[in-house]
Amino acid sequence: MGQSPSTSSSPLELNRRDRPLPECLGSGLEFGLRPPHPPESFALPDLFRGEEAVAGSYDYTGDLPDECLAHVFHFLGSGDRKRCSLVCKRWLRVDGESRHRISLNAQADLLNFIPHIFARFDSVSKLSLRCDRKLISINDDALILLSLKCPSLSRLRLRGCHEITDIGIAAFSRHAKNLRKFSCGSCSLGTVAINAVLDHCSGLEEISIKRLRGIHDGSELIRPGAASKSLKSICLKEIINGQCFGPLIIGAKSLRTLKLIRCSGDWDSILGTIASYNPTLLEVYLEKIQLTDVGLSGISLCKEIETLHIVKIRECSNFGLYSIAENCRLLRKLYIDGWRINRIGDEGLAAIAKQCPNLQEIVLIGVNATHLSMSLFASNCLKLERLALCGSDTIGDAEIACIATKCEALRKLCIKSCPITDVGIESLALGCPSLMKVKVRKCRGVSDQVAEWLREQRSSLDFNLGAKTGDVMGAEESAVEFPLMSTQQVADLDASPSSHDRSTLFRAKLGLFANRNFVACTFGRWSNSKNSSSRNM
């Protein structure tokens, strides 16, 4: 959209359009190098072209202020926006001035192009740098130059930048005073770099650390530093010596979200006392860490918790859930992957159902719940809107009938690998008046005929019946991702509970490249249809 190609364009303008672009910019999040040239049949929409404009005598977009034009650009996809920047000099300038997010392929030769890139894009506040692990990444000099070229940088994401060292991060942090979000993964950084960011970026709100090679046993402790009052979110994933982050977790006075995913070490000592330092914690995500009911009881003392994930923590049992139920009365979202070891069952779930009436979303994977706990959830949790039941040998027709009879607010229902039959599905025809969508997977007792019958009975209901065969959680669907909870988790119910060595970690990594789990796809779409949140960098 925009101007028609004019025959009176200056040679300088034409040369600039045809000038080859460097190949260091990625094609990822928002911006990539070498934008494709418009095809020969490229036509501009009539929205900006009247009869006179078609004839080339008048351009109606010239009446738009730059601010309005930039606002229009923000609604375009990456490819369309790059093509618009080729229309004329003005659009090229407005596009450069209004771009706030850039993703770059952080290969070593990027250093030569940084001055040219940021001479055009001088308003960048969100920067993503990613390099393939087989290639040589940018080094400290490039990172320091980026900090000088992006004085208003508020978000930085590093992935696979192995040539960046603690020294480079320390120098970068001295210039990035406005940094609000810092994320690094698969890099060679250590505790010195993390402490430097926390010491110099006093407004830091979110920090995400994943698979850092420089953090190991014997590393110095990581403290909140100048970010102790501003830090609101901490995410640690696959950290070998996660204990060195203990002072950071305890010292973050405004912490709202804590995610611990496959981090080694005993976490009872830290999480058992967290309520004394962070009583206003709202969201807790725990996956495959060494934690017992003692640590879970300590977390329960954070009485404002609204979202709780307990994923494949074999030492947590019903006793830990008793503490959660007694103290966390404001709980709204509960996600439990019991790993099919039967340490969490009806008793703990019943306690949650009795004491947490505000629950809106429940996901139970590998948990053998029965009619007892399901009936309590249906009777006491009147706000329950989303329910997922996966890999349970005890969820049958009686439980589904109970849900259909009592869950009047239920809007979304997922059932996977449970021994239900057509009888249970038929109960949904008259129950759950608010029900909008049902997905059933790998339930051999459910026939295609009952699916068609239910669609006829409730034409407004979106009923999706998937495959009936396959393992409960086979390798092809081993990755569980739950976008609604803003975390990425790996579910492998077939894995042995005692195998938390390298083979388990390897299987978990394989899961990240598998197809998304049924629960993730379902709730992710539901969440996006209800709340259109902005994309994270």
Secondary structure, 3 states (H helix, E strand, C coil): CCCCCCCCCCHHHHHHHHCCCCCCECCCCCCCCCCCCCCCCCCCCHHHCCHHHHCCCCCHHHHCCHHHHHHHHCCCCHHHHHHHCCCCHHHHHHHHHHCCEEEEECEHHHHHCHHHHHHHCCCCCEEEEECCCCCCECCHHHHHHHHHHCCCCCEEEEECCCCCCHHHHHHHHHHCCCCCEEEEECCCCCHHHHHHHHHHCCCCCEEEEECCCCCCCCCCCCCCHHHCCCCCEEEEECCCCHHHHHHHHHHCCCCCEEEEECCCCECHHHHCCHHHCCCCCCEEEEECCECCHHHHHHHHCCCCCCEEEEECCCCCCHHHHHHHHHHCCCCCEEEEECCCCCCCCHHHHHHHHHHCCCCCEEEEECCCCCHHHHHHHHHHCCCCCEEEEECCCCCCHHHHHHHHHHCCCCCEEEEECCCCEHHHHHHHHCCCCCCCEEEEECCCECCHHHHHHHHHHCCCCEEEECCCCCCCCCHHHCEEEEHHHCEEEECCCCCCCCCCCHHHHHHHHHHHCCCECHHHHHHHHHHHHHCCCCCCC
